[in-house]
């Protein structure tokens, strides 16, 4: 099942992707949930599946505006240096535990939306990543039960402003509109093993990153367990699992994103997240 957030007829909606359209669930669930995050918090996945079964799409893709898969997460937690290939290209030592940083919700953008290159920098870099969305709250979650807390998986771009990141990870990772998330969330029944996926990042149609998710240093369960030790995880929280090698700032010469570029992150079993790069106005 593919769960999406979008705007249709001027209203914020969530629903299930059916073919090239969406079944809107806000009213089908009696208006009890204002957002997909609220539905996850309400434990409504089974209800969503039942409501969408056999339904015809209410809107075609062409008639909606995609929102971030979870537009309003309480937390966005991101793993840094979590592929050996990325650690090697950056000259970093392997982290002795998951190396996490936090993003703000206003960094998020939706599928077919705009990534905003900030006016203060031209060192705008891409990082394609697999992200998971928490479906069940938890604290001090054991590794062996961590996947029970996942609602599903999606694609994420960790857009990075490298000259700011050099001095402060928090600043380099938190410019507004630099973090596409989507296009939708694929539930765990369709992806029982997140280590069997292939991640591909393309800039203007050219492959710039490609890796199997089996090459993560710290696995999805290990990241979840670690995060749950320092903060209580809530439904709708987004956890990004890190990027493989191929990022722009480690190339010679560096490959920076510029206005007019099209960036795509494709993950097998999920889909393709597409963004256009624009300058901050």
PASEBA-1860 file (N, C-alpha, C; in nm, 3 decimals):
! residues 281
1> XXXXXXXX> 0.084/-0.119/0.000/0.000/0.000/0.000/0.088/0.124/0.000 ~ 0.052/0.220/-0.086/0.126/0.345/-0.096/0.043/0.457/-0.036 ~ 0.097/0.522/0.067/0.027/0.628/0.138/0.086/0.762/0.099 ~ -0.002/0.859/0.067/0.046/0.987/0.016/-0.024/1.103/0.085 ~ 0.045/1.218/0.085/-0.011/1.344/0.131/-0.008/1.441/0.014 ~ -0.113/1.521/-0.002/-0.125/1.607/-0.120/-0.233/1.711/-0.098 ~ -0.238/1.805/-0.190/-0.344/1.906/-0.192/-0.434/1.877/-0.312 ~ -0.564/1.869/-0.288/-0.662/1.848/-0.395/-0.778/1.944/-0.374
9> XXXXXXXX> -0.815/2.014/-0.480/-0.923/2.113/-0.472/-0.899/2.213/-0.360 ~ -0.772/2.249/-0.340/-0.738/2.349/-0.240/-0.736/2.299/-0.098 ~ -0.753/2.168/-0.076/-0.759/2.113/0.059/-0.643/2.017/0.083 ~ -0.590/2.020/0.205/-0.486/1.924/0.245/-0.551/1.787/0.262 ~ -0.495/1.688/0.194/-0.554/1.554/0.195/-0.447/1.448/0.219 ~ -0.494/1.328/0.251/-0.407/1.210/0.249/-0.487/1.096/0.190 ~ -0.415/0.998/0.135/-0.486/0.889/0.072/-0.394/0.778/0.029 ~ -0.449/0.689/-0.052/-0.378/0.571/-0.102/-0.362/0.584/-0.253
17> XXXXXXXX> -0.243/0.556/-0.302/-0.214/0.561/-0.445/-0.271/0.436/-0.512 ~ -0.352/0.459/-0.616/-0.409/0.352/-0.697/-0.377/0.383/-0.842 ~ -0.287/0.307/-0.904/-0.249/0.335/-1.042/-0.190/0.474/-1.053 ~ -0.249/0.557/-1.142/-0.200/0.695/-1.159/-0.290/0.796/-1.092 ~ -0.354/0.752/-0.982/-0.441/0.841/-0.907/-0.437/0.810/-0.759 ~ -0.519/0.884/-0.683/-0.523/0.867/-0.538/-0.667/0.852/-0.489 ~ -0.685/0.767/-0.392/-0.812/0.754/-0.320/-0.800/0.839/-0.194 ~ -0.876/0.946/-0.186/-0.867/1.037/-0.072/-0.944/0.979/0.047
25> XXXXXXXX> -0.881/0.980/0.165/-0.935/0.909/0.280/-0.989/0.998/0.391 ~ -0.968/1.129/0.380/-1.010/1.217/0.490/-1.156/1.192/0.528 ~ -1.247/1.196/0.430/-1.389/1.178/0.459/-1.426/1.031/0.470 ~ -1.355/0.947/0.397/-1.385/0.803/0.404/-1.360/0.749/0.544 ~ -1.275/0.816/0.619/-1.249/0.776/0.758/-1.327/0.864/0.856 ~ -1.431/0.926/0.806/-1.520/1.003/0.893/-1.464/1.135/0.940 ~ -1.358/1.183/0.874/-1.300/1.311/0.914/-1.229/1.308/1.047 ~ -1.197/1.188/1.096/-1.135/1.177/1.229/-0.988/1.213/1.228
33> XXXXXXXX> -0.925/1.208/1.110/-0.781/1.233/1.101/-0.756/1.347/1.003 ~ -0.688/1.450/1.049/-0.660/1.565/0.964/-0.544/1.542/0.870 ~ -0.458/1.447/0.903/-0.336/1.424/0.824/-0.297/1.278/0.833 ~ -0.203/1.240/0.747/-0.152/1.103/0.751/-0.082/1.075/0.883 ~ -0.013/1.173/0.935/0.050/1.155/1.066/-0.055/1.124/1.172 ~ -0.167/1.195/1.171/-0.274/1.169/1.267/-0.330/1.028/1.250 ~ -0.344/0.984/1.125/-0.396/0.850/1.100/-0.302/0.743/1.153 ~ -0.171/0.764/1.134/-0.074/0.669/1.188/-0.080/0.666/1.340
41> XXXXXXXX> -0.090/0.785/1.400/-0.099/0.793/1.546/-0.225/0.724/1.598 ~ -0.330/0.724/1.517/-0.455/0.659/1.555/-0.458/0.510/1.525 ~ -0.347/0.456/1.477/-0.342/0.314/1.446/-0.438/0.273/1.337 ~ -0.452/0.358/1.236/-0.559/0.342/1.137/-0.516/0.268/1.010 ~ -0.399/0.204/1.007/-0.355/0.141/0.883/-0.452/0.035/0.833 ~ -0.503/-0.048/0.921/-0.599/-0.151/0.878/-0.726/-0.087/0.827 ~ -0.770/0.019/0.893/-0.889/0.092/0.850/-0.867/0.158/0.714 ~ -0.748/0.211/0.693/-0.713/0.271/0.564/-0.717/0.166/0.454
49> XXXXXXXX> -0.660/0.052/0.481/-0.657/-0.056/0.381/-0.798/-0.098/0.343 ~ -0.884/-0.110/0.441/-1.023/-0.152/0.416/-1.098/-0.045/0.337 ~ -1.077/0.082/0.374/-1.149/0.190/0.307/-1.108/0.206/0.162 ~ -0.982/0.174/0.131/-0.931/0.192/-0.005/-0.955/0.070/-0.093 ~ -0.987/-0.044/-0.032/-1.004/-0.168/-0.109/-1.116/-0.153/-0.211 ~ -1.083/-0.173/-0.337/-1.183/-0.168/-0.442/-1.229/-0.030/-0.483 ~ -1.175/0.073/-0.419/-1.220/0.210/-0.449/-1.154/0.261/-0.577 ~ -1.224/0.350/-0.645/-1.169/0.416/-0.763/-1.102/0.546/-0.721
57> XXXXXXXX> -1.001/0.585/-0.796/-0.926/0.707/-0.763/-1.018/0.829/-0.767 ~ -1.002/0.915/-0.668/-1.077/1.041/-0.664/-1.010/1.150/-0.746 ~ -0.878/1.143/-0.758/-0.802/1.245/-0.832/-0.689/1.177/-0.906 ~ -0.658/1.227/-1.023/-0.541/1.183/-1.095/-0.418/1.259/-1.044 ~ -0.300/1.201/-1.066/-0.177/1.269/-1.025/-0.171/1.411/-1.082 ~ -0.216/1.427/-1.205/-0.207/1.558/-1.271/-0.291/1.664/-1.202 ~ -0.386/1.622/-1.119/-0.480/1.717/-1.058/-0.449/1.746/-0.912 ~ -0.337/1.694/-0.862/-0.302/1.719/-0.722/-0.164/1.784/-0.714
65> XXXXXXXX> -0.139/1.845/-0.600/-0.004/1.895/-0.569/0.050/1.809/-0.456 ~ 0.161/1.744/-0.483/0.219/1.655/-0.383/0.274/1.735/-0.264 ~ 0.248/1.685/-0.146/0.309/1.737/-0.024/0.417/1.639/0.020 ~ 0.507/1.678/0.110/0.596/1.578/0.167/0.515/1.459/0.218 ~ 0.569/1.340/0.206/0.493/1.220/0.241/0.432/1.232/0.382 ~ 0.508/1.286/0.475/0.457/1.329/0.606/0.487/1.478/0.615 ~ 0.387/1.565/0.597/0.415/1.709/0.591/0.455/1.770/0.725 ~ 0.413/1.706/0.834/0.427/1.768/0.966/0.484/1.673/1.070
73> XXXXXXXX> 0.599/1.611/1.041/0.654/1.518/1.140/0.697/1.591/1.266 ~ 0.685/1.523/1.378/0.736/1.580/1.503/0.887/1.586/1.501 ~ 0.950/1.483/1.440/1.095/1.476/1.435/1.141/1.425/1.299 ~ 1.253/1.481/1.251/1.324/1.427/1.135/1.466/1.399/1.181 ~ 1.499/1.272/1.195/1.629/1.230/1.244/1.708/1.170/1.128 ~ 1.834/1.210/1.114/1.913/1.172/0.997/2.046/1.111/1.038 ~ 2.079/0.999/0.975/2.207/0.934/1.000/2.313/0.989/0.905 ~ 2.426/1.030/0.960/2.539/1.075/0.879/2.644/0.966/0.868
81> XXXXXXXX> 2.716/0.963/0.756/2.826/0.867/0.734/2.780/0.726/0.769 ~ 2.681/0.675/0.693/2.628/0.542/0.725/2.642/0.444/0.610 ~ 2.723/0.479/0.508/2.767/0.384/0.407/2.920/0.384/0.408 ~ 2.981/0.269/0.403/3.127/0.262/0.402/3.184/0.339/0.283 ~ 3.114/0.333/0.169/3.163/0.403/0.050/3.165/0.553/0.070 ~ 3.066/0.606/0.142/3.062/0.751/0.168/3.168/0.790/0.270 ~ 3.188/0.704/0.371/3.293/0.731/0.468/3.429/0.735/0.398 ~ 3.450/0.644/0.303/3.578/0.639/0.233/3.600/0.764/0.148
89> XXXXXXXX> 3.495/0.810/0.077/3.514/0.925/-0.012/3.533/1.055/0.066 ~ 3.482/1.060/0.189/3.498/1.180/0.270/3.620/1.174/0.360 ~ 3.687/1.057/0.366/3.804/1.041/0.450/3.771/1.034/0.598 ~ 3.646/0.999/0.629/3.603/0.993/0.769/3.620/0.852/0.824 ~ 3.645/0.842/0.953/3.645/0.713/1.019/3.502/0.662/1.031 ~ 3.487/0.530/1.037/3.354/0.474/1.057/3.303/0.513/1.196 ~ 3.179/0.560/1.205/3.127/0.600/1.337/3.113/0.479/1.429 ~ 3.141/0.500/1.555/3.135/0.392/1.652/2.994/0.366/1.701
97> XXXXXXXX> 2.903/0.452/1.659/2.760/0.435/1.682/2.691/0.520/1.577 ~ 2.561/0.502/1.552/2.494/0.587/1.454/2.517/0.735/1.484 ~ 2.558/0.810/1.383/2.587/0.952/1.399/2.467/1.031/1.348 ~ 2.385/1.079/1.441/2.256/1.137/1.405/2.256/1.290/1.415 ~ 2.183/1.353/1.325/2.154/1.496/1.336/2.007/1.517/1.309 ~ 1.959/1.637/1.335/1.815/1.666/1.329/1.786/1.771/1.223 ~ 1.680/1.748/1.147/1.629/1.847/1.052/1.498/1.906/1.104 ~ 1.467/2.027/1.058/1.342/2.094/1.092/1.236/2.066/0.986
105> XXXXXXXX> 1.109/2.073/1.025/1.000/2.038/0.935/0.989/2.133/0.817 ~ 1.034/2.258/0.832/1.020/2.351/0.719/1.125/2.329/0.611 ~ 1.214/2.231/0.632/1.306/2.195/0.524/1.238/2.104/0.422 ~ 1.124/2.045/0.457/1.061/1.944/0.372/0.993/2.005/0.250 ~ 0.999/1.934/0.138/0.923/1.966/0.018/0.868/1.836/-0.037 ~ 0.769/1.847/-0.128/0.704/1.729/-0.183/0.757/1.690/-0.320 ~ 0.713/1.575/-0.365/0.744/1.523/-0.499/0.699/1.623/-0.606 ~ 0.779/1.635/-0.711/0.755/1.729/-0.821/0.753/1.874/-0.773
113> XXXXXXXX> 0.818/1.899/-0.658/0.826/2.034/-0.603/0.961/2.096/-0.629 ~ 0.989/2.201/-0.556/1.111/2.277/-0.576/1.206/2.260/-0.458 ~ 1.333/2.236/-0.490/1.441/2.244/-0.392/1.500/2.384/-0.402 ~ 1.513/2.451/-0.290/1.552/2.592/-0.292/1.700/2.606/-0.259 ~ 1.777/2.654/-0.359/1.917/2.685/-0.333/1.923/2.819/-0.260 ~ 1.982/2.822/-0.138/1.979/2.945/-0.060/2.060/3.056/-0.124 ~ 2.019/3.178/-0.098/2.085/3.294/-0.160/2.227/3.315/-0.110 ~ 2.261/3.257/0.007/2.392/3.281/0.068/2.499/3.182/0.023
121> XXXXXXXX> 2.463/3.087/-0.065/2.561/2.984/-0.101/2.532/2.927/-0.239 ~ 2.638/2.888/-0.309/2.625/2.812/-0.433/2.673/2.668/-0.416 ~ 2.709/2.632/-0.293/2.762/2.498/-0.266/2.648/2.406/-0.221 ~ 2.554/2.383/-0.313/2.430/2.311/-0.285/2.444/2.168/-0.336 ~ 2.441/2.071/-0.245/2.477/1.933/-0.277/2.358/1.840/-0.255 ~ 2.364/1.724/-0.319/2.259/1.622/-0.312/2.305/1.504/-0.227 ~ 2.210/1.442/-0.160/2.232/1.315/-0.092/2.102/1.236/-0.099 ~ 2.097/1.134/-0.185/1.980/1.049/-0.192/1.980/0.948/-0.080
129> XXXXXXXX> 1.862/0.926/-0.018/1.858/0.839/0.100/1.727/0.760/0.108 ~ 1.736/0.644/0.169/1.619/0.570/0.213/1.576/0.625/0.348 ~ 1.447/0.653/0.362/1.394/0.701/0.489/1.282/0.608/0.534 ~ 1.265/0.598/0.663/1.154/0.521/0.719/1.064/0.614/0.797 ~ 0.939/0.574/0.810/0.841/0.650/0.887/0.791/0.563/1.001 ~ 0.799/0.616/1.121/0.755/0.542/1.239/0.602/0.530/1.240 ~ 0.554/0.411/1.270/0.410/0.389/1.277/0.360/0.363/1.417 ~ 0.451/0.320/1.504/0.412/0.289/1.642/0.513/0.351/1.737
137> XXXXXXXX> 0.465/0.422/1.836/0.551/0.493/1.930/0.637/0.395/2.009 ~ 0.752/0.446/2.057/0.835/0.358/2.139/0.954/0.431/2.196 ~ 1.004/0.380/2.306/1.125/0.428/2.371/1.205/0.306/2.413 ~ 1.338/0.313/2.400/1.426/0.201/2.432/1.379/0.074/2.360 ~ 1.365/0.086/2.231/1.316/-0.024/2.148/1.429/-0.124/2.122 ~ 1.410/-0.252/2.151/1.514/-0.351/2.121/1.533/-0.365/1.970 ~ 1.658/-0.389/1.929/1.688/-0.404/1.787/1.599/-0.509/1.722 ~ 1.580/-0.621/1.792/1.507/-0.733/1.732/1.358/-0.701/1.713
145> XXXXXXXX> 1.307/-0.595/1.775/1.166/-0.559/1.756/1.150/-0.424/1.687 ~ 1.259/-0.366/1.640/1.255/-0.231/1.586/1.167/-0.219/1.463 ~ 1.172/-0.318/1.374/1.093/-0.308/1.251/0.942/-0.312/1.278 ~ 0.902/-0.362/1.395/0.760/-0.361/1.431/0.707/-0.219/1.448 ~ 0.797/-0.122/1.465/0.758/0.016/1.487/0.755/0.099/1.359 ~ 0.784/0.036/1.245/0.790/0.108/1.117/0.657/0.096/1.044 ~ 0.606/0.210/0.996/0.486/0.209/0.912/0.522/0.180/0.767 ~ 0.635/0.238/0.721/0.674/0.217/0.583/0.799/0.294/0.547
153> XXXXXXXX> 0.832/0.293/0.418/0.958/0.349/0.368/0.930/0.447/0.254 ~ 1.020/0.545/0.240/1.006/0.645/0.135/1.145/0.694/0.094 ~ 1.148/0.784/-0.005/1.272/0.842/-0.054/1.291/0.981/0.008 ~ 1.416/1.019/0.028/1.448/1.149/0.085/1.573/1.204/0.018 ~ 1.577/1.337/0.001/1.698/1.406/-0.041/1.746/1.491/0.076 ~ 1.866/1.461/0.122/1.927/1.541/0.228/2.007/1.652/0.160 ~ 1.936/1.756/0.111/2.002/1.867/0.044/2.093/1.942/0.141 ~ 2.219/1.956/0.104/2.320/2.005/0.198/2.390/2.129/0.145
161> XXXXXXXX> 2.401/2.229/0.230/2.473/2.352/0.195/2.613/2.339/0.256 ~ 2.708/2.297/0.172/2.833/2.243/0.224/2.921/2.347/0.293 ~ 2.924/2.471/0.244/3.012/2.567/0.311/2.960/2.600/0.451 ~ 2.829/2.596/0.471/2.774/2.614/0.606/2.794/2.487/0.689 ~ 2.776/2.371/0.627/2.791/2.245/0.698/2.933/2.226/0.750 ~ 3.030/2.284/0.680/3.170/2.271/0.720/3.192/2.320/0.863 ~ 3.116/2.421/0.901/3.131/2.478/1.036/3.022/2.432/1.131 ~ 2.905/2.394/1.075/2.793/2.356/1.160/2.699/2.265/1.081
169> XXXXXXXX> 2.691/2.138/1.121/2.599/2.046/1.054/2.456/2.097/1.063 ~ 2.418/2.151/1.177/2.281/2.199/1.196/2.245/2.305/1.093 ~ 2.334/2.402/1.071/2.303/2.508/0.975/2.307/2.455/0.832 ~ 2.404/2.373/0.798/2.417/2.323/0.662/2.304/2.232/0.619 ~ 2.231/2.176/0.716/2.125/2.081/0.685/1.985/2.138/0.708 ~ 1.972/2.265/0.740/1.840/2.314/0.781/1.793/2.439/0.708 ~ 1.845/2.463/0.588/1.787/2.570/0.507/1.648/2.526/0.459 ~ 1.550/2.615/0.461/1.414/2.577/0.420/1.409/2.526/0.277
177> XXXXXXXX> 1.324/2.427/0.254/1.300/2.377/0.120/1.413/2.298/0.059 ~ 1.494/2.233/0.142/1.610/2.158/0.091/1.597/2.007/0.113 ~ 1.480/1.959/0.152/1.468/1.820/0.196/1.343/1.754/0.135 ~ 1.344/1.722/0.005/1.230/1.651/-0.055/1.207/1.516/0.013 ~ 1.079/1.481/0.030/1.040/1.356/0.097/0.920/1.298/0.024 ~ 0.935/1.176/-0.031/0.823/1.116/-0.101/0.870/1.018/-0.209 ~ 0.792/0.993/-0.315/0.664/1.059/-0.340/0.554/1.014/-0.246 ~ 0.570/0.894/-0.191/0.472/0.835/-0.100/0.544/0.740/-0.007
185> XXXXXXXX> 0.469/0.682/0.085/0.523/0.584/0.180/0.472/0.446/0.138 ~ 0.563/0.352/0.121/0.525/0.214/0.091/0.526/0.136/0.222 ~ 0.414/0.075/0.256/0.400/0.008/0.386/0.487/-0.117/0.394 ~ 0.515/-0.158/0.515/0.614/-0.264/0.540/0.571/-0.400/0.488 ~ 0.442/-0.422/0.466/0.401/-0.551/0.412/0.455/-0.570/0.270 ~ 0.484/-0.460/0.200/0.540/-0.467/0.065/0.693/-0.462/0.067 ~ 0.751/-0.416/0.179/0.898/-0.413/0.194/0.933/-0.475/0.329 ~ 0.926/-0.607/0.338/0.956/-0.670/0.467/1.102/-0.660/0.506
193> XXXXXXXX> 1.191/-0.645/0.406/1.335/-0.639/0.434/1.394/-0.515/0.366 ~ 1.420/-0.408/0.441/1.470/-0.284/0.380/1.615/-0.293/0.335 ~ 1.682/-0.406/0.358/1.820/-0.421/0.311/1.827/-0.476/0.169 ~ 1.713/-0.502/0.107/1.712/-0.562/-0.027/1.668/-0.461/-0.133 ~ 1.700/-0.335/-0.113/1.660/-0.229/-0.204/1.781/-0.171/-0.275 ~ 1.757/-0.106/-0.388/1.863/-0.036/-0.461/1.827/0.111/-0.470 ~ 1.920/0.197/-0.430/1.902/0.342/-0.431/1.982/0.401/-0.547 ~ 1.916/0.482/-0.629/1.982/0.549/-0.741/1.947/0.697/-0.739
201> XXXXXXXX> 2.048/0.783/-0.743/2.028/0.928/-0.754/2.071/0.972/-0.893 ~ 1.986/1.053/-0.958/2.018/1.105/-1.090/2.007/1.257/-1.088 ~ 2.107/1.322/-1.147/2.106/1.467/-1.164/2.099/1.495/-1.313 ~ 1.989/1.558/-1.356/1.966/1.584/-1.499/1.981/1.458/-1.583 ~ 1.929/1.348/-1.529/1.926/1.222/-1.601/2.051/1.138/-1.588 ~ 2.158/1.191/-1.532/2.284/1.117/-1.517/2.292/1.055/-1.377 ~ 2.327/0.928/-1.371/2.340/0.860/-1.242/2.461/0.915/-1.167 ~ 2.437/0.964/-1.045/2.546/1.018/-0.963/2.568/0.936/-0.835
209> XXXXXXXX> 2.468/0.857/-0.796/2.482/0.767/-0.682/2.405/0.639/-0.712 ~ 2.461/0.527/-0.673/2.389/0.399/-0.686/2.447/0.301/-0.586 ~ 2.359/0.241/-0.505/2.405/0.148/-0.402/2.290/0.062/-0.355 ~ 2.323/-0.059/-0.313/2.228/-0.141/-0.242/2.219/-0.095/-0.097 ~ 2.100/-0.104/-0.039/2.084/-0.065/0.101/2.141/-0.169/0.196 ~ 2.188/-0.282/0.143/2.255/-0.381/0.227/2.393/-0.333/0.270 ~ 2.439/-0.220/0.214/2.572/-0.169/0.246/2.571/-0.063/0.356 ~ 2.456/-0.044/0.420/2.451/0.045/0.537/2.547/-0.005/0.644
217> XXXXXXXX> 2.616/0.087/0.711/2.701/0.050/0.824/2.613/0.006/0.941 ~ 2.518/0.092/0.976/2.420/0.059/1.081/2.286/0.034/1.015 ~ 2.227/-0.081/1.045/2.103/-0.123/0.981/1.985/-0.038/1.027 ~ 1.875/-0.051/0.956/1.753/0.020/0.995/1.714/-0.014/1.139 ~ 1.710/-0.141/1.181/1.676/-0.169/1.321/1.775/-0.108/1.420 ~ 1.904/-0.109/1.388/2.002/-0.051/1.479/1.982/0.100/1.493 ~ 1.950/0.168/1.383/1.927/0.313/1.388/1.804/0.344/1.471 ~ 1.697/0.269/1.450/1.574/0.291/1.526/1.601/0.272/1.676
225> XXXXXXXX> 1.667/0.161/1.710/1.693/0.133/1.851/1.778/0.243/1.913 ~ 1.881/0.288/1.841/1.967/0.394/1.893/1.889/0.524/1.915 ~ 1.810/0.563/1.815/1.733/0.687/1.829/1.635/0.678/1.945 ~ 1.574/0.562/1.962/1.473/0.548/2.068/1.535/0.553/2.207 ~ 1.667/0.538/2.215/1.733/0.550/2.345/1.747/0.696/2.387 ~ 1.763/0.788/2.288/1.781/0.928/2.329/1.656/1.013/2.312 ~ 1.552/0.960/2.245/1.427/1.033/2.233/1.313/0.935/2.212 ~ 1.195/0.971/2.257/1.078/0.886/2.235/1.032/0.902/2.090
233> XXXXXXXX> 1.023/0.793/2.018/0.978/0.798/1.880/0.826/0.798/1.875 ~ 0.772/0.879/1.783/0.628/0.896/1.771/0.583/0.864/1.630 ~ 0.458/0.821/1.612/0.407/0.797/1.478/0.424/0.920/1.389 ~ 0.472/0.896/1.267/0.497/1.005/1.174/0.639/1.057/1.177 ~ 0.717/1.021/1.278/0.859/1.061/1.279/0.929/1.000/1.158 ~ 1.019/1.078/1.101/1.095/1.036/0.982/1.240/1.013/1.023 ~ 1.295/0.899/0.982/1.436/0.870/1.008/1.503/0.840/0.874 ~ 1.602/0.922/0.838/1.680/0.902/0.715/1.802/0.818/0.749
241> XXXXXXXX> 1.838/0.726/0.659/1.937/0.625/0.694/2.077/0.651/0.639 ~ 2.098/0.765/0.573/2.231/0.798/0.523/2.242/0.785/0.372 ~ 2.349/0.839/0.316/2.369/0.841/0.171/2.494/0.764/0.131 ~ 2.494/0.700/0.013/2.615/0.635/-0.036/2.712/0.734/-0.100 ~ 2.819/0.684/-0.158/2.918/0.770/-0.221/2.862/0.833/-0.349 ~ 2.935/0.932/-0.399/2.896/1.000/-0.522/2.849/1.142/-0.502 ~ 2.850/1.192/-0.378/2.801/1.327/-0.352/2.886/1.430/-0.426 ~ 2.826/1.546/-0.450/2.889/1.646/-0.536/3.016/1.706/-0.482
249> XXXXXXXX> 3.025/1.728/-0.352/3.140/1.803/-0.298/3.267/1.719/-0.293 ~ 3.256/1.586/-0.313/3.375/1.502/-0.313/3.425/1.473/-0.455 ~ 3.361/1.534/-0.555/3.403/1.514/-0.693/3.508/1.619/-0.730 ~ 3.581/1.592/-0.838/3.684/1.685/-0.885/3.661/1.712/-1.034 ~ 3.608/1.831/-1.070/3.569/1.940/-0.980/3.438/1.908/-0.908 ~ 3.405/1.982/-0.801/3.279/1.959/-0.731/3.159/1.976/-0.824 ~ 3.054/1.900/-0.798/2.931/1.905/-0.877/2.821/1.963/-0.789 ~ 2.797/2.093/-0.805/2.695/2.160/-0.725/2.563/2.168/-0.802
257> XXXXXXXX> 2.452/2.157/-0.731/2.322/2.177/-0.796/2.300/2.325/-0.823 ~ 2.233/2.354/-0.935/2.209/2.492/-0.977/2.065/2.505/-1.024 ~ 2.013/2.626/-1.032/1.875/2.646/-1.078/1.853/2.583/-1.216 ~ 1.741/2.516/-1.231/1.709/2.447/-1.354/1.741/2.299/-1.352 ~ 1.825/2.256/-1.257/1.857/2.114/-1.246/1.734/2.034/-1.201 ~ 1.731/1.909/-1.243/1.628/1.815/-1.198/1.698/1.701/-1.125 ~ 1.659/1.679/-1.000/1.719/1.574/-0.918/1.615/1.466/-0.894 ~ 1.656/1.341/-0.913/1.567/1.228/-0.889/1.635/1.129/-0.795
265> XXXXXXXX> 1.558/1.079/-0.700/1.603/0.968/-0.616/1.503/0.855/-0.637 ~ 1.555/0.743/-0.687/1.471/0.625/-0.712/1.516/0.513/-0.621 ~ 1.420/0.450/-0.554/1.449/0.334/-0.471/1.358/0.221/-0.516 ~ 1.419/0.107/-0.548/1.341/-0.008/-0.595/1.236/-0.045/-0.491 ~ 1.117/-0.075/-0.539/1.008/-0.112/-0.450/0.934/0.007/-0.392 ~ 0.987/0.128/-0.412/0.920/0.249/-0.361/0.875/0.337/-0.476 ~ 0.969/0.390/-0.553/0.935/0.479/-0.663/1.042/0.585/-0.679 ~ 1.008/0.692/-0.751/1.102/0.799/-0.783/1.053/0.932/-0.729
273> XXXXXXXX> 1.138/0.996/-0.652/1.113/1.130/-0.597/1.185/1.230/-0.687 ~ 1.109/1.324/-0.743/1.166/1.418/-0.840/1.150/1.562/-0.791 ~ 1.258/1.641/-0.807/1.257/1.780/-0.761/1.327/1.869/-0.863 ~ 1.283/1.994/-0.870/1.348/2.095/-0.954/1.420/2.193/-0.863 ~ 1.542/2.231/-0.901/1.622/2.324/-0.822/1.592/2.468/-0.867 ~ 1.562/2.553/-0.770/1.538/2.695/-0.796/1.619/2.778/-0.698 ~ 1.641/2.903/-0.734/1.708/2.994/-0.642/1.609/3.053/-0.542 ~ 1.657/3.077/-0.421/1.576/3.144/-0.320/1.538/3.284/-0.368
281> X> 1.411/3.317/-0.351/1.363/3.449/-0.392/1.366/3.544/-0.274
END
